């Protein structure tokens, strides 16, 4: 669990077994709401670091692009994160 939107309430991150999917959820008055998929969790060393509690919230590398009320994001792969 980690606060991803700085509202003082942690969101929950769920990771399937290797090869499965990963997603983020937010708690609210109506229960848990799906926020979206988590990418790059299959990159080398990520699962081990997560299990060890070695993670933090960080700003995106690229800004989002807003179009017609929707947010577009640049999705990089494991080798392009920095």
N, C-alpha and C positions, 0 to 999 in steps of 0.2 A: 504494500500500500504506500502511496505517495501523493502529496498534494500537487497536482499538475496545473491548476488554474488559480493558485494563490487565494482561495476562498476560505482557507483554514480547515477544510475538510478533505481528508485523503480520498483519492480515487483508488480503485482496486485494479491491478493488472493480473490477468490470468494467462498462463502459458500451458498449452497442451504438451503431451509427450513429444519427443523429438520428431520433427517432420510435420507436426500439427500446426494449428494456428495460435495466435496470441491476440488478446483484445483488452481494451480498457473500459471500465464501467464507473459511473458516478451514482452515488446514493442521493435520493431526493424524497420528497413527500410521497410520491407514488411508487417508491421502491428503487431498484437499480435500473439505470438507463445506460444502454450501450453507447459508448463514445466513438469507437472505431477500432480498426485493426492496428496492431503494433508490427512494424516492419523491422527487419535486420536482426531479430532475436536469434536467428540461426547462425549468425556470424561467429567465427572462432572466439572462444573464451567468454561469450556473453552469458550463457546459462550458468557457468561456474561462478562468474562475478555476481549474478543475480542471487544465486543460492547463498553466497557469502555476504550478501547485504551491501555489496560495493556498487552502489548506483546513486544518482542524484538527478534532479530535474535540471534541464539545461535549455537555453533558448535555441530556436532553430538556426541552422547554419544559413539558410536562405529565407528571406521574407516570403510570406504568402502573397498570392495574387488574388485580389477580389474582383469577381466578375458576376454581374447579375445577382448579387447577394450571396454568391457561393465562394468558398475559399479554395483556391488551387494551390497545391504544394509540390515542391520538387522532391521526388523520392529518389534517394541515392541508394546504391547497393553497398555491400560491406567494404569493398575496396575504395569507394569514393567518398567516405564520410568526412574526410579532412584533406 
